[in-house]
Amino acid sequence: MTSKRRPWAFPSVATEPSVELLLASGNAKKLRELRELIEELGITILTPGDLGGLAQTVEDRPDFAGNAAKKASEAALATGMWTLADDSGLEVDALDGAPGVLSARFAGQHGDDAANNRLLLEKLHGLPTEQRGARFICALALARPDGTLAAEIEGSARGLILEEPRGSGDFGYDPLFLFTEPGHAASGKSFASLTPLEKTAVSHRGRALRKLASLLPTLVTAIT
């Protein structure tokens, strides 16, 4: 079988003994995406489920960076492990940055992607293309076992909100988000219509993780 090649690569930081990192998230889709990316660095990933579960962090900060930092610090203190947390979402220009930190519960119930997408379309109904600009943001926070922060990173991707879903992916707002940044093969496609490799190359989370990867060679000694 021919392996698929990425248009970019993460540097391996694999060491002996194995580097272990806790991903502080209860979102199954987000965990899958983060795990696929981070394991390429040669790091062993653990999830809250691997540890018997963790208390859920109350995400009450006003921005993505604050929520990511809080989640990482609380999980690190609870487990004594190096911990990576993510907070991400969608900011729509015409809605003054909403849904923002409320992206996962925009329609009320946490994690109801279909309802969130319907509400977004309702709020943007009738707006022309030039007024449907938006961006995805991903904030990452890496916490030491004592809860202090070792790194805070942000990645973003620019696009616009479509008038109807496009693509077969079902992660969050992906079916409505049309990536529009020039100079990329993915430009003009919805996130939901991209392959995992294509999406990671341009997504907010992929960009944030590549920034983190560039820092890991200097952090990995401390982690081990």
PyMOL commands that set and color helices and strands:
alter all, ss='L'
color gray80, all
select helices_A, chain A and resi 28-41+48-51+64-79+93-95+100-105+113-123+129-131+174-176+191-193+196-202+204-223
alter helices_A, ss='H'
color red, helices_A
select strands_A, chain A and resi 19-23+43-46+83-92+133-143+149-161+177-179+189-190
alter strands_A, ss='S'
color yellow, strands_A
deselect
rebuild
show_as cartoon
